[in-house]
């Protein structure tokens, strides 16, 4: 998690100050930074909130610290529908698509 050290130093935050704010030991912050241990999901979330950055940035999965915009309610609703669709068997998926096509037709929506 070398990006943690980068963003901490960029913000002039010491390991001690960060450990106090996150309610963890300074040693644990040091272990995160050198990659000796990974933070729990809770601590990773706290770090991202503290630095206003993405968890992907903290985990060195991207060089861009800017978090992805939060999903709006419609996006969440669509994601929930997709999650349910994924677990349907093939026959049920066909029925779902047919019903969706019917609703689109019934509402006069062109696509």
DSSP file (Angstrom, degrees, kcal/mol; ACC not computed):
  #  RESIDUE AA STRUCTURE BP1 BP2  ACC     N-H-->O    O-->H-N    N-H-->O    O-->H-N    TCO  KAPPA ALPHA  PHI   PSI    X-CA   Y-CA   Z-CA
    1    1 A X    >>        0   0    0      0, 0.0     3,-1.1     0, 0.0     4,-1.0   0.000 360.0 360.0 360.0  54.9    0.0    0.0    0.0
    2    2 A X  H 3>  +     0   0    0      1,-0.3     4,-2.0     2,-0.2     5,-0.1   0.784 360.0  65.4 -64.5 -25.7    2.7    2.5   -1.1
    3    3 A X  H 3> S+     0   0    0     55,-0.3     4,-2.7    54,-0.2     5,-0.3   0.809  93.6  61.1 -67.0 -27.1   -0.1    4.9   -2.2
    4    4 A X  H <> S+     0   0    0     -3,-1.1     4,-2.4    54,-0.5    -1,-0.2   0.944 106.1  45.4 -61.0 -46.9   -1.1    5.2    1.5
    5    5 A X  H  X S+     0   0    0     -4,-1.0     4,-2.8     2,-0.2     5,-0.3   0.914 112.6  52.2 -62.9 -42.5    2.3    6.6    2.3
    6    6 A X  H  X S+     0   0    0     -4,-2.0     4,-2.5     1,-0.2    -2,-0.2   0.947 113.9  41.1 -58.5 -50.3    2.2    8.9   -0.7
    7    7 A X  H  X S+     0   0    0     -4,-2.7     4,-1.4     2,-0.2    -1,-0.2   0.845 114.2  53.0 -71.6 -32.1   -1.2   10.4    0.2
    8    8 A X  H  <>S+     0   0    0     -4,-2.4     5,-2.5    -5,-0.3    -1,-0.2   0.945 113.9  42.2 -65.0 -47.2   -0.4   10.6    3.9
    9    9 A X  H ><5S+     0   0    0     -4,-2.8     3,-1.6     1,-0.2    -2,-0.2   0.877 110.0  57.3 -68.1 -37.3    2.9   12.5    3.2
   10   10 A X  H 3<5S+     0   0    0     -4,-2.5    -1,-0.2     1,-0.3    -2,-0.2   0.843 110.5  45.0 -60.1 -33.4    1.2   14.7    0.6
   11   11 A X  T 3<5S-     0   0    0     -4,-1.4    -1,-0.3    -5,-0.2    -2,-0.2   0.286 114.1-119.4 -93.6   9.2   -1.3   15.7    3.2
   12   12 A X  T < 5 +     0   0    0     -3,-1.6     2,-0.5     1,-0.2    -3,-0.2   0.897  61.9 149.7  53.3  45.5    1.4   16.3    5.8
   13   13 A X      < -     0   0    0     -5,-2.5    -1,-0.2    -6,-0.1     2,-0.1  -0.926  38.5-140.3-109.4 129.9   -0.1   13.6    8.1
   14   14 A X     >  -     0   0    0     -2,-0.5     4,-2.4     1,-0.1     5,-0.2  -0.465  23.1-115.6 -82.4 160.6    2.2   11.6   10.4
   15   15 A X  H  > S+     0   0    0      1,-0.2     4,-2.6     2,-0.2     5,-0.2   0.886 117.8  54.0 -59.8 -37.8    1.6    8.0   11.1
   16   16 A X  H  > S+     0   0    0      2,-0.2     4,-2.1     1,-0.2    -1,-0.2   0.942 108.9  46.4 -64.1 -47.6    0.9    8.8   14.7
   17   17 A X  H  > S+     0   0    0      1,-0.2     4,-2.5     2,-0.2    -1,-0.2   0.923 114.3  48.5 -61.1 -43.7   -1.8   11.3   13.8
   18   18 A X  H  X S+     0   0    0     -4,-2.4     4,-2.3     1,-0.2    -1,-0.2   0.907 109.9  51.7 -63.3 -41.6   -3.4    8.9   11.3
   19   19 A X  H  X>S+     0   0    0     -4,-2.6     5,-2.4    -5,-0.2     4,-0.8   0.875 110.5  48.9 -64.0 -36.5   -3.3    6.1   13.9
   20   20 A X  H  <5S+     0   0    0     -4,-2.1     3,-0.5     3,-0.2    -2,-0.2   0.937 112.3  47.4 -67.1 -46.4   -5.0    8.3   16.4
   21   21 A X  H  <5S+     0   0    0     -4,-2.5    -2,-0.2     1,-0.2    -1,-0.2   0.850 118.7  40.5 -64.6 -34.3   -7.7    9.4   14.0
   22   22 A X  H  <5S-     0   0    0     -4,-2.3    -1,-0.2    -5,-0.2    -2,-0.2   0.530 108.0-125.5 -90.8  -6.6   -8.3    5.8   12.9
   23   23 A X  T  <5S+     0   0    0     -4,-0.8     2,-0.3    -3,-0.5    -3,-0.2   0.913  71.7 113.5  60.5  46.1   -8.0    4.4   16.4
   24   24 A X  S   <S-     0   0    0     -5,-2.4    -1,-0.3    -6,-0.1    -2,-0.1  -0.826  73.1 -83.6-132.1 173.4   -5.3    1.9   15.5
   25   25 A X     >  -     0   0    0     -2,-0.3     4,-1.5     1,-0.1     3,-0.1  -0.444  27.7-125.3 -79.8 155.1   -1.7    1.6   16.4
   26   26 A X  H  > S+     0   0    0      1,-0.2     4,-2.2     2,-0.2     5,-0.1   0.851 113.2  59.6 -63.7 -34.5    1.1    3.5   14.6
   27   27 A X  H  > S+     0   0    0      1,-0.2     4,-2.3     2,-0.2    -1,-0.2   0.876 101.9  52.6 -61.7 -38.3    2.8    0.2   14.0
   28   28 A X  H  > S+     0   0    0      2,-0.2     4,-2.2     1,-0.2    -1,-0.2   0.903 107.6  50.9 -66.2 -40.7   -0.3   -1.0   12.1
   29   29 A X  H  X S+     0   0    0     -4,-1.5     4,-2.3     1,-0.2    -2,-0.2   0.925 110.6  50.2 -59.8 -44.1   -0.2    2.1    9.9
   30   30 A X  H  X S+     0   0    0     -4,-2.2     4,-1.9     1,-0.2     6,-0.2   0.904 108.8  51.4 -60.7 -42.6    3.5    1.3    9.2
   31   31 A X  H  X>S+     0   0    0     -4,-2.3     5,-1.9     1,-0.2     6,-1.2   0.877 108.8  51.6 -64.0 -37.8    2.7   -2.3    8.4
   32   32 A X  H ><5S+     0   0    0     -4,-2.2     3,-0.9     1,-0.2    -2,-0.2   0.942 109.7  50.1 -60.2 -47.2    0.0   -1.1    5.9
   33   33 A X  H 3<5S+     0   0    0     -4,-2.3    -2,-0.2     1,-0.3    -1,-0.2   0.832 114.0  42.2 -66.0 -34.6    2.5    1.2    4.2
   34   34 A X  H 3<5S-     0   0    0     -4,-1.9    -1,-0.3    -5,-0.1    -2,-0.2   0.464 113.2-115.0 -92.3  -0.5    5.2   -1.4    3.7
   35   35 A X  T <<5S+     0   0    0     -3,-0.9    -3,-0.2    -4,-0.6    -4,-0.1   0.666  77.5 128.8  80.0  16.3    2.7   -4.1    2.7
   36   36 A X  S   <S+     0   0    0     -5,-1.9     2,-0.3    -6,-0.2    -4,-0.2   0.835  81.2   5.6 -72.6 -31.4    3.4   -6.3    5.6
   37   37 A X  S    S-     0   0    0     -6,-1.2     2,-0.3    -9,-0.1    -2,-0.3  -0.985  72.2-127.5-147.5 154.8   -0.4   -6.5    6.3
   38   38 A X        -     0   0    0     -2,-0.3    -6,-0.1    -3,-0.1    -5,-0.0  -0.793  32.4-109.7-102.1 147.9   -3.6   -5.3    4.6
   39   39 A X        -     0   0    0     -2,-0.3    -1,-0.1     1,-0.1   -10,-0.0  -0.342  34.2-104.2 -71.5 156.0   -6.2   -3.3    6.5
   40   40 A X     >  -     0   0    0      1,-0.1     4,-2.8    -2,-0.0     5,-0.2  -0.278  38.4-102.8 -65.6 165.3   -9.6   -4.8    7.3
   41   41 A X  H  > S+     0   0    0      1,-0.2     4,-2.4     2,-0.2     5,-0.2   0.900 124.6  52.7 -59.1 -39.7  -12.4   -3.6    5.1
   42   42 A X  H  > S+     0   0    0      2,-0.2     4,-2.2     1,-0.2    -1,-0.2   0.938 112.4  43.0 -62.0 -47.8  -13.5   -1.3    8.0
   43   43 A X  H  > S+     0   0    0      2,-0.2     4,-2.5     1,-0.2    -2,-0.2   0.863 112.0  54.1 -69.0 -34.8  -10.1    0.3    8.3
   44   44 A X  H  X S+     0   0    0     -4,-2.8     4,-2.4     2,-0.2    -1,-0.2   0.920 110.1  47.7 -62.6 -42.9   -9.7    0.5    4.5
   45   45 A X  H  X S+     0   0    0     -4,-2.4     4,-2.5    -5,-0.2    -2,-0.2   0.901 111.0  51.0 -63.7 -42.1  -13.0    2.4    4.3
   46   46 A X  H  X S+     0   0    0     -4,-2.2     4,-2.7     2,-0.2    -2,-0.2   0.905 110.4  49.6 -62.1 -41.8  -11.9    4.7    7.1
   47   47 A X  H  X S+     0   0    0     -4,-2.5     4,-2.4     2,-0.2    -2,-0.2   0.925 111.1  48.7 -63.2 -44.9   -8.6    5.4    5.3
   48   48 A X  H  X>S+     0   0    0     -4,-2.4     5,-2.0     1,-0.2     4,-0.8   0.905 114.0  46.4 -63.0 -41.5  -10.5    6.2    2.1
   49   49 A X  H  <5S+     0   0    0     -4,-2.5     3,-0.4     3,-0.2    -2,-0.2   0.912 111.3  52.5 -65.3 -42.2  -12.9    8.5    3.9
   50   50 A X  H  <5S+     0   0    0     -4,-2.7    -2,-0.2     1,-0.2    -1,-0.2   0.913 120.6  31.7 -60.6 -44.7  -10.1   10.2    5.8
   51   51 A X  H  <5S-     0   0    0     -4,-2.4    -1,-0.2    -5,-0.2    -2,-0.2   0.415 103.7-126.1 -96.0   1.4   -8.1   11.0    2.6
   52   52 A X  T  <5S+     0   0    0     -4,-0.8    15,-0.4    -3,-0.4     2,-0.3   0.939  70.3 120.0  52.3  50.9  -11.2   11.4    0.3
   53   53 A X      < -     0   0    0     -5,-2.0    -1,-0.2    -6,-0.2    13,-0.2  -0.820  67.8 -87.7-135.2 173.9   -9.8    8.9   -2.1
   54   54 A X     >  -     0   0    0     11,-1.5     4,-1.7    -2,-0.3     5,-0.1  -0.507  24.9-128.3 -84.4 154.3  -10.8    5.5   -3.5
   55   55 A X  H  > S+     0   0    0      1,-0.2     4,-2.0     2,-0.2     6,-0.2   0.844 111.1  61.7 -67.0 -32.6  -10.0    2.2   -1.9
   56   56 A X  H  4>S+     0   0    0      1,-0.2     5,-3.1     2,-0.2     6,-0.8   0.893 102.7  50.7 -59.6 -39.1   -8.5    1.1   -5.2
   57   57 A X  H >45S+     0   0    0      1,-0.2     3,-1.7     4,-0.2   -54,-0.2   0.939 109.6  49.4 -63.7 -46.2   -6.0    3.9   -4.9
   58   58 A X  H 3<5S+     0   0    0     -4,-1.7   -54,-0.5     1,-0.3   -55,-0.3   0.832 110.6  51.0 -62.8 -31.5   -5.0    2.8   -1.4
   59   59 A X  T 3<5S-     0   0    0     -4,-2.0    -1,-0.3    -5,-0.1    -2,-0.2   0.294 116.1-115.5 -89.3  10.2   -4.6   -0.8   -2.6
   60   60 A X  T < 5S+     0   0    0     -3,-1.7    -3,-0.2     2,-0.2    -2,-0.1   0.768  81.0 125.5  62.6  28.2   -2.4    0.4   -5.5
   61   61 A X  S   <S+     0   0    0     -5,-3.1     2,-0.3    -6,-0.2    -4,-0.2   0.578  77.9  17.4 -90.2 -10.6   -4.9   -0.8   -8.1
   62   62 A X        -     0   0    0     -6,-0.8    -2,-0.2    -5,-0.2    -1,-0.2  -0.982  60.8-140.0-152.3 156.6   -4.9    2.7   -9.7
   63   63 A X  S    S+     0   0    0     -2,-0.3     2,-0.7    -3,-0.1    -6,-0.1   0.449  82.7  91.5 -95.0  -2.3   -2.7    5.8   -9.7
   64   64 A X        -     0   0    0      1,-0.1   -10,-0.2     2,-0.1    -7,-0.1  -0.837  56.3-169.0 -97.0 112.7   -5.8    8.0   -9.6
   65   65 A X        +     0   0    0     -2,-0.7   -11,-1.5   -12,-0.1     2,-0.2   0.658  53.7 110.0 -75.5 -13.5   -6.8    8.9   -6.0
   66   66 A X  S    S-     0   0    0    -13,-0.2   -13,-0.2     1,-0.1    -2,-0.1  -0.439  70.3-127.4 -67.5 125.3  -10.1   10.4   -7.1
   67   67 A X        -     0   0    0    -15,-0.4     2,-0.1    -2,-0.2     3,-0.1  -0.379  25.6-102.4 -71.4 151.1  -13.0    8.1   -6.0
   68   68 A X        -     0   0    0      1,-0.1    -1,-0.1    -2,-0.1     3,-0.1  -0.470  51.2 -91.7 -66.7 142.1  -15.6    7.0   -8.5
   69   69 A X        -     0   0    0     -2,-0.1    -1,-0.1     1,-0.1     3,-0.1  -0.206  49.0 -98.6 -55.9 146.4  -18.8    9.0   -8.1
   70   70 A X        -     0   0    0      1,-0.1     2,-0.2    -3,-0.1    -1,-0.1  -0.343  41.4-105.2 -65.5 147.1  -21.3    7.5   -5.8
   71   71 A X        -     0   0    0     -3,-0.1     2,-0.1     1,-0.1    -1,-0.1  -0.481  31.7-132.7 -71.1 142.2  -24.1    5.5   -7.5
   72   72 A X     >  -     0   0    0     -2,-0.2     4,-1.9     1,-0.1     5,-0.2  -0.403  32.3 -94.9 -86.8 175.6  -27.5    7.2   -7.6
   73   73 A X  H  > S+     0   0    0      1,-0.2     4,-2.5     2,-0.2     5,-0.2   0.872 124.6  53.6 -61.4 -38.4  -30.7    5.3   -6.6
   74   74 A X  H  > S+     0   0    0      1,-0.2     4,-2.6     2,-0.2    -1,-0.2   0.912 107.9  50.8 -62.6 -41.5  -31.5    4.3  -10.2
   75   75 A X  H  > S+     0   0    0      1,-0.2     4,-2.5     2,-0.2    -1,-0.2   0.900 111.2  48.4 -61.7 -40.3  -28.0    2.8  -10.6
   76   76 A X  H  X S+     0   0    0     -4,-1.9     4,-2.3     2,-0.2    -2,-0.2   0.907 111.0  50.2 -66.9 -41.9  -28.5    0.8   -7.4
   77   77 A X  H  X S+     0   0    0     -4,-2.5     4,-2.0     2,-0.2    -2,-0.2   0.918 112.3  47.3 -62.5 -43.5  -31.9   -0.4   -8.5
   78   78 A X  H  X S+     0   0    0     -4,-2.6     4,-2.6     1,-0.2    -2,-0.2   0.910 110.5  52.3 -63.9 -42.4  -30.5   -1.5  -11.8
   79   79 A X  H  X S+     0   0    0     -4,-2.5     4,-2.5     1,-0.2    -1,-0.2   0.889 108.4  51.3 -61.4 -39.0  -27.6   -3.3  -10.1
   80   80 A X  H  X S+     0   0    0     -4,-2.3     4,-1.9     2,-0.2    -1,-0.2   0.893 109.7  49.6 -65.1 -39.4  -30.0   -5.1   -7.9
   81   81 A X  H  X S+     0   0    0     -4,-2.0     4,-2.6     2,-0.2    -2,-0.2   0.931 111.6  48.6 -63.8 -44.9  -32.1   -6.3  -10.9
   82   82 A X  H  X S+     0   0    0     -4,-2.6     4,-2.4     1,-0.2    -2,-0.2   0.907 108.0  54.8 -62.0 -42.0  -28.9   -7.5  -12.6
   83   83 A X  H  X S+     0   0    0     -4,-2.5     4,-0.7     1,-0.2    -1,-0.2   0.904 112.1  43.7 -58.2 -41.5  -27.8   -9.3   -9.5
   84   84 A X  H >< S+     0   0    0     -4,-1.9     3,-0.8     1,-0.2     4,-0.4   0.909 111.2  54.4 -69.7 -41.8  -31.1  -11.2   -9.5
   85   85 A X  H >< S+     0   0    0     -4,-2.6     3,-1.7     1,-0.2    -2,-0.2   0.883  99.2  62.4 -59.2 -40.9  -31.0  -11.9  -13.2
   86   86 A X  H 3< S+     0   0    0     -4,-2.4    -1,-0.2     1,-0.3    -2,-0.2   0.824 103.1  49.6 -56.0 -34.3  -27.6  -13.5  -13.0
   87   87 A X  T << S+     0   0    0     -3,-0.8    -1,-0.3    -4,-0.7    -2,-0.2   0.461  88.0 105.1 -90.3  -0.7  -28.9  -16.3  -10.8
   88   88 A X  S <  S-     0   0    0     -3,-1.7     2,-0.1    -4,-0.4    -3,-0.0  -0.461  75.4-114.5 -74.4 151.2  -31.9  -17.1  -13.0
   89   89 A X     >  -     0   0    0     -2,-0.1     4,-2.3     1,-0.1     5,-0.2  -0.355  37.5 -97.1 -75.9 169.8  -31.8  -20.3  -15.0
   90   90 A X  H  > S+     0   0    0      1,-0.2     4,-2.1     2,-0.2     5,-0.2   0.870 123.6  51.4 -59.6 -40.5  -31.8  -19.9  -18.8
   91   91 A X  H  > S+     0   0    0      1,-0.2     4,-2.2     2,-0.2    -1,-0.2   0.923 111.2  47.5 -63.3 -43.9  -35.5  -20.4  -19.2
   92   92 A X  H  > S+     0   0    0      1,-0.2     4,-2.5     2,-0.2    -1,-0.2   0.852 108.5  55.6 -66.5 -34.3  -36.3  -17.8  -16.6
   93   93 A X  H  X S+     0   0    0     -4,-2.3     4,-2.4     2,-0.2    -1,-0.2   0.915 107.9  48.7 -63.1 -41.9  -33.9  -15.4  -18.2
   94   94 A X  H  X S+     0   0    0     -4,-2.1     4,-2.7     2,-0.2    -2,-0.2   0.917 111.6  49.5 -63.0 -43.1  -35.8  -15.8  -21.5
   95   95 A X  H  X S+     0   0    0     -4,-2.2     4,-2.6     2,-0.2    -2,-0.2   0.904 110.4  51.0 -61.3 -41.7  -39.1  -15.2  -19.7
   96   96 A X  H  X S+     0   0    0     -4,-2.5     4,-2.6     2,-0.2    -2,-0.2   0.935 111.5  46.6 -61.3 -47.6  -37.6  -12.1  -18.0
   97   97 A X  H  X S+     0   0    0     -4,-2.4     4,-2.8     2,-0.2    -2,-0.2   0.912 112.8  50.2 -62.7 -43.5  -36.4  -10.7  -21.4
   98   98 A X  H  X S+     0   0    0     -4,-2.7     4,-2.3     2,-0.2    -1,-0.2   0.914 112.3  47.2 -61.2 -42.8  -39.8  -11.4  -23.0
   99   99 A X  H  X S+     0   0    0     -4,-2.6     4,-2.5     2,-0.2    -2,-0.2   0.908 111.9  50.1 -65.7 -41.3  -41.7   -9.7  -20.2
  100  100 A X  H  X S+     0   0    0     -4,-2.6     4,-2.4     2,-0.2    -2,-0.2   0.917 110.2  50.2 -62.6 -43.4  -39.3   -6.7  -20.3
  101  101 A X  H  X S+     0   0    0     -4,-2.8     4,-2.5     1,-0.2    -1,-0.2   0.902 109.7  52.1 -60.1 -41.0  -39.9   -6.5  -24.1
  102  102 A X  H  X S+     0   0    0     -4,-2.3     4,-3.2     2,-0.2    -2,-0.2   0.929 109.7  48.2 -61.0 -46.1  -43.7   -6.6  -23.4
  103  103 A X  H  X S+     0   0    0     -4,-2.5     4,-2.0     2,-0.2    -2,-0.2   0.890 111.0  50.9 -63.3 -39.0  -43.4   -3.8  -20.9
  104  104 A X  H  <>S+     0   0    0     -4,-2.4     5,-2.6     2,-0.2     4,-0.2   0.936 114.2  44.2 -62.0 -46.4  -41.4   -1.7  -23.3
  105  105 A X  H ><5S+     0   0    0     -4,-2.5     3,-1.6     1,-0.2    -2,-0.2   0.936 112.2  52.3 -62.9 -47.8  -44.0   -2.3  -26.1
  106  106 A X  H 3<5S+     0   0    0     -4,-3.2    -1,-0.2     1,-0.3    -2,-0.2   0.841 111.7  46.6 -58.9 -36.2  -46.9   -1.7  -23.7
  107  107 A X  T 3<5S-     0   0    0     -4,-2.0    -1,-0.3    -5,-0.2    -2,-0.2   0.377 112.7-118.6 -90.5   4.0  -45.4    1.7  -22.7
  108  108 A X  T < 5 +     0   0    0     -3,-1.6     2,-0.5     1,-0.2    -3,-0.2   0.810  56.9 157.9  66.9  30.4  -44.6    2.7  -26.2
  109  109 A X      < -     0   0    0     -5,-2.6     2,-0.4    -6,-0.2    -1,-0.2  -0.762  28.4-152.7 -90.3 126.5  -40.9    2.9  -25.6
  110  110 A X              0   0    0     -2,-0.5    -5,-0.0     1,-0.1     0, 0.0  -0.807 360.0 360.0 -98.9 142.3  -38.8    2.6  -28.7
  111  111 A X              0   0    0     -2,-0.4    -1,-0.1     0, 0.0    -2,-0.0   0.339 360.0 360.0-138.7 360.0  -35.3    1.3  -28.5
